[in-house]
Amino acid sequence: MDLSEKIGSVKKVEGGRVWAVASASGSLFYNIEGAYRELFDMDRTGGLACGLMLPQKTLTFFNRNSCSKLCFSLPPSVQSMLKVKTPKNGRVRRELEKRAPKLVETGRKTLILQGTKTSNTLNAVLTELYLLKKGSAIRYTRKNENIRPFESGGETSLEFFSLKTDCSIFIYGSTSKKRPDNLVIGRTYDHHIYDLVEVGVENFKPISSFTYDKKLSPQVGSKPFICFIGEGFENVEELKHLKEVLIDLLKGEVIENLNLAGVDRAYVCTAISSNKVFFTHCALRLKKSGSVVPRMELVEIGPSMDFVIRRHRLPNEGLRKEAMKTAKDHPKKKVKNVSQDVIQGKIGKIYVPDQKVGDMALPNKAKGVKRERREAKKKNSGNEPVSKKQKEDSSI
C-alpha cells in the first residue's frame, strides 16, 4: 500500500520539521520530529491516533474504535529528513539545554506579532501590551502570512518563531470582517502549541488617555498583583481557561522572596458576563493609615479594554499530563546526631572520645609541677619561713 495514497503529502517545512496529513476523519495533522516522539491526536472525535517508531522506520495509525492499526513504511527521503542531529560542541549543547523544557521553570518570554491585516486599534493594543511586558517580550512588527493558529498547518510559523526566539507565550493580532480586532493568546510546550484563547478587543483606552502623577508609573520588572473579580472565573469553562492564560502572561518571573516596595502595579480582570471580561491596569499608591501597614489605593493608569471570548482550544490529556510533570519531593537525607526541637530549634550531639590525660607526657617545666613542689616544701617546713644561712667569714 502506497504511503501517499493513505497519508497524503509528506513534505519538509520551516524549522526542519516533517508533517504528515491524513485524509481520514477530518484531515488529521501530525508533527513528526525526534528519534521517538508520540504524536498527539488532534482529532476531537477520538477516532485515529498516530504514532511514530523510527527504529522500525514505520508510521503507524491506530484506530481506537475498531482496535486495529495500519503500518506504512517511510520512504528513504523521509527517513533522511527525520534523522536526528546531535550538537557537535559544548556551546551548542548548553544553548539547547537552556531552551529545553524544565521541571522548574524560569521566567517566560512573550512573543508579540501580527497578521497581514491589522487595524490602528489593534496595533495600539499590541504596542501597549509590549510596554507592559517590556524586558520579557519580543515584538515583531512585520506582517506574517499563513498564520492561522486554530487551523491544521496554520501554527507552523508560530512554532518556528517560538523556537527561534525561545518564547513560550505568544500574542497574535489580526483583523477581518468576521473577527475584527482579534487577539489570539497561546502557550507552547517544547515549542509546540499547547492551548489557545481567542478574544476580541472592544472599548480600548490607551495609556495616553489617562492622567495621573508620573511618579506612580510602575518600574520595569516589578511584580504585579493580579485580581480576578466575578464568579464566572470559577464556573464558566472559557473564563477559567482565560484566567490560566492571563496569569501565565502577566505574572512575570517566578521568585522566592518578595520586597513589598517592588509591588507597584495591579491587573484587574472583571467578569462582566459569561464571555466578556473588563481588563485594566492600575498603579498602587501607599498612604498613611496610622499603623505600620500602609493604606493602599488603586490609580488607573491604563491601558484598559474589554475582552470578548470567541474561541478557545484546550490541550489534550496526553499533552497536559506531559506538560504538568513536577519534580518529586525527595525526603531530606537524615543527618546523624542532629534533631529538631519546637522550642530550642536545631539540636546537635557531639561525642568526645576519652582523652586519656593520665597517659599523656607532661613537659619538665609545667606550671602544675612547680606548684606541687612549692606545696610540698611548705608542708615539710611547717608554717615557719625558711631562714637563709649566713655566709661564714673565712678571715676568722
Secondary structure, DSSP 8 states (H G I E B T S, - for coil): --HHHHH--EEE-GGG-EEEEE-HHHHEEEEE-SSS-EE----TT--EEEEEETTTTEEEEEETTTTEEEEEE--HHHHHHT-----SSHHHHHHHHHHS--SS-----EEEEE-S---HHHHHHHHHHHHHTTTSEEEEEEE--S--TTSTTTTHHHHHHHHHHT-SEEEEEE--SSSSSEEEEEEEETTEEEEEEEEEEEEEE-GGG----GGG---TT--EEEEEESTHHHH-HHHHHHHHHHHHHHS-S--S---GGG--EEEEEEE-SSSEEEEEEEEEEEE--SSSS-EEEEEEEEEEEEEEEEEEE---HHHHHHHT-----------TTEEEETTTEEEE--------GGGS---TT-HHHHHHHHHHHHHHHTTS---------TT-
